[in-house]
Amino acid sequence: ASVIPNAGHIRIHEVLSAIDKCVDEVLRLLRQKSREEEKSNKEPSYQIVAIGFSTFVTNLVAVDMFGDPVGEEATLSYACNREDVVKECQTLRDNLGPEKLEAMYQRTGAPLHPSYALPQLLAFYHNEENQPLATRIDKWK
């Protein structure tokens, strides 16, 4: 798996390799479709204006000002189950109270959970050991 067990950190190079393979396969299939239509002398049945992908889950990687990953410790994964993140969830629940939690649930359709970025980001920035990494972060992607 591309997530480090019990830490919830992403193995960046494994994920980047998987993304490269996925993009290569999508482009291969598009070229194949284009060649098939050219051989049959058909007008293209489609026009590619953009290629994108989305997933239900959230994974974030901190990058520096050059766009390079800061390190595995500065990654957030939907598979996170760390105790510090669970505690951040509880603190958020306590601070928000039942009415705001219910309103958040109604807006998002999901209960507050350690797999979400907010409690993971809070845990990351509240951990003093992460401060050297935090100073290098330009953005989360």
N, C-alpha and C positions, 0 to 999 in steps of 0.2 A: 504494500500500500504506500501511497505517497504522503501519508501523514504519520508522524512519529507518535507511536502509542503513548498514552498517558501525558503527553506534552501538548498535543494538538498542533504542533508546528508542522509546516509544510516542507517536504524535501524539494526545494526549489528546482534543482537541476532535473529531477525526475519529472516534475510537472512541465517544465519548459520543453523537455524532450517529447513528452506526450502531446503537447500543444503543437510542436513542429510536425509531428507525424500526422496529426489530425488535419492541419492546414494543408500539408502535402497531399493527403488523400482527397480532400475536397477539391483542390485545384486539379488533381489528376482526373477526377470524375467529370469536372467541368470541361476539361480539354477533350476527354473521350466523347462527351455529348456533342461538343462543337464539331469534332471530326466526323462523327456519324451523320450529322446534319449536312456538313459540307459534301460528303460522299454521295448523299442522296439528292444533292442539288436543291435542298430545301432552304427556304429563308429561315433564319434563326427563329425559333419559337419563344425566345426569351431574350431579355436584355439584362445583363448584370450591372447593377448600379452600386451595389455594396455587398460585402460579405461580413457577417457578424455571427456571434454565438452568445448564448445565454444559458445559465443554469439556474436551477431552483435554489441552490445553495450559495453561500457567500464564502469566498476565500479571498483574503487580501495579503498582498506582499508589500512591505515597506521598501521604497526605492530612494536612492540618493539623488542629488541634483543632476546626475548624468543618466538617470534612469536605470541604474544597476541595483539589484537587490542588496539590501543592507546585511542580511543574514537570516538563517533559519529561525533564530529566536525572534525576529521581527516579522513574523508571519501569523496570520489568523486563519483558522480553519473552521468550517461548519462541524467538524468532527471533534472539536475541543471539548474536553471533559475535566479540565484542570480545576482543582479545588479553589484557587484564587478567583477564577472566573465565576464559579458557582456562588462564592461569597459576594462578588460584585452584583450578581443577579439579586441575591437576597437584600443587599443594601438598597438597590434600586426599587425593589418591591416595597421595602419599608418606607423609603422616602416618597415614593409616588402615592402610596395608599391605594385602597381598593377601587375607588372611583376612577382615578387616572389610569390604573392598570386595565380596568374594564374598557375605558375609552380607547386606550392604545390597542387592545385586542380587537375592538370593533373596527378600528381604522386599518389594521394590518391583517387581521384574520389569524394571528398567531400569538400564543402566549410568550411572555418574556422567557428567554432560554439561553443557556451558555453558548449555544451555537451561533448566536447573533453577534454582530460586530461590536455593538455598543458596550456590553459588559467585557468583551475581550480587550477592546481599546482601553477602557478604564483600568483593567487589571495590568495591562502592559505599562501604561504611563504611571500607575501608582507603585510599581515595582522599582525600587531604587537601583537594582542591578541592571535595569534596562536603560538607565539614563545615558550612558555613553552611546548606545545605539540610537536612542531617541534624538540626540543632537545631530545625527547624520541623516535623519529621515527628512526628505523633501515632501513626499506624499505617499499615500497608500493607494495601491492599484489592485 
